[in-house]
């Protein structure tokens, strides 16, 4: 797995309940990220903020 921001990784683990499930989500391409994986999309500050926003939506029960 490429380098991922610690904040994003920890949030993803908290949302999905395990590191394995978080990793699966982080490397899978998503329409919400223009067909890119959250890992790739979060390589910029703006992308990171969008990934965090989407993780918080999932955490709160909002699914696309």
BELSUL-V581697 format. One record per pair of residues at least 4 apart in sequence whose C-alpha atoms are under 7 Angstrom apart, sorted by the first residue. I is the first residue (numbers start at 1). GAP is how many residues later the second one is. Records with the same first field share a line. If there is no record, write none. Layout:
I = GAP + GAP
//
This chain:
4 = 5 + 35
5 = 4
6 = 4
7 = 4
8 = 4 + 44
9 = 4
10 = 4
11 = 4
12 = 4 + 10 + 43
13 = 4 + 5 + 6 + 9
15 = 40 + 44
16 = 5 + 6
18 = 4
19 = 4
20 = 4
21 = 4
22 = 4
23 = 4
24 = 4
26 = 11 + 12 + 13
27 = 10 + 11 + 12
28 = 9
29 = 6 + 7 + 8
30 = 4 + 5 + 6 + 7
31 = 4
33 = 4 + 5 + 8
36 = 4 + 5
37 = 4
38 = 4 + 13
39 = 4
41 = 6 + 7
42 = 5 + 6 + 9
43 = 4 + 5
44 = 4
45 = 4
46 = 4
47 = 4
48 = 4
49 = 4
50 = 4
51 = 4
52 = 4
53 = 4
54 = 4
55 = 4
56 = 4
57 = 4 + 5
58 = 4 + 5
//
